[in-house]
Amino acid sequence: MSPLEFLRAGYGAGELLAPDAVEGRLLGHAADHRSKVVIRILGARHLVQAALTSGRGPAAHRVGGTVDLIHAVTMLALAAADRRRRRAATVNAVLALVFSAAEFTLGSTLSHRRSQ
């Protein structure tokens, strides 16, 4: 398991098991019921994604990066559409972009190593 997958799994477990803690640390307030459900779903997605990309080749990381990029776009759309959830959606979009960049970088690195 690469450091990226380990970090993703840890973040996902935190979201799944303690959605209030994640929301509270990132935004400074407790999550409402709907937000907790969504945070837990996203946590489960991160755990599944970490498992599916762990030890896999460049293509798996490109797919993972694409999934994260799509997530970032949907969070930006939510931020534009829902003023009350704007801050949470924006923070989530930034985190998704960071994960996306890391996945694409790891995929590129693995691809480069294989070609040598």
N, C-alpha and C positions, 0 to 999 in steps of 0.2 A: 504494500500500500504506500503510495507516494505521499509526501507531506500535504499536497493539495487534497487528496482523497481523505486523509486523516482529518484535516481541518474541516472539510465539507461534512464528514460524518459527525464530527463533534458539534458543529453548528446545527446540523439537522436534528441531532439528539436533543440539544438544548431547546430548539423550537418545539419539538414534539413533546418533551417531558415538562418543560417549564415555559410556556408561551408568555406568561406575565413577566418573567425575568428577562427574556429577550427584549420584549417591547419596552419594559421599564428601563433597561440599560441603554437601549438605542434612542429612546424618545423621551424618557423621563416621566412616563405615566403608564398606568395599568391598561391592559387591553380589555376591550369590551368582549362580550360573548362571541359575536360574529368574528371579530379579529382573532380571538383565540382559536376558533375552528380553522380559519384560514392559515394561521401561523402553524398549527399542527399539521395540516395537509402539506404545507411547504416543507416542513421538517421531514415528513415522511418521504417527500420527493427527493430531498437532499440525501437522505440515507440510501434510497434506492439508486440514485445517480452515482453516489460514491461506490456502492457495491458493483454497479454495472461497468464503471470505468476502471476500477482497480485492476491493475495488472494487464490491462488491455492495450492495444496498439493505438496509433495516431488517429485512426478513424473514429474510435470510441470517444476520444477527447474532442474531436471536431464536432461530433454530434452533441456531446455534453455542452460544449461552448455555444452551440446553436440554441439548445434548450434554454440556457441561461440568458442568451441574447433575447429570445422571444419573451422570457419572463420579464426582463428589463423593459421591453417595449410595452407589455401589458401594464406594468406598474406605472409607467409614465402616462399611459392613457387614463389609468385610474386617478393619478394625481391631477390630471387636467379636468377630469369629470366630477370628482368628489372633493370638495374643499375641506371637509372634515377629516378625510383620510390622506390629504395631500402630503403631509410631512412623512407619515409612515410609508406611503407608496414611493416617495422620492428616495428615502433612505434605502428601501428595499431594492429600488431600481439601481442605485449606485452599487450595492452589494452584489447584485446579479451581474452588473457589468464587470466588476472585479473578478468574480468567479469565471465569467465568460472569457475575459482576457487571459486568465491563468490557464483555463482549459485549452484555448487555442495555442498558447505559448508552449504548454507541455506537449500537445499534439505535434507541434512543429519541431520541438526538440527531439521527440521520439522518432519522428520521420527522418530527421537529419542523421540521427545515430544509426538508423537502419540502412541508410544509403551509403554509409562509409564502409 
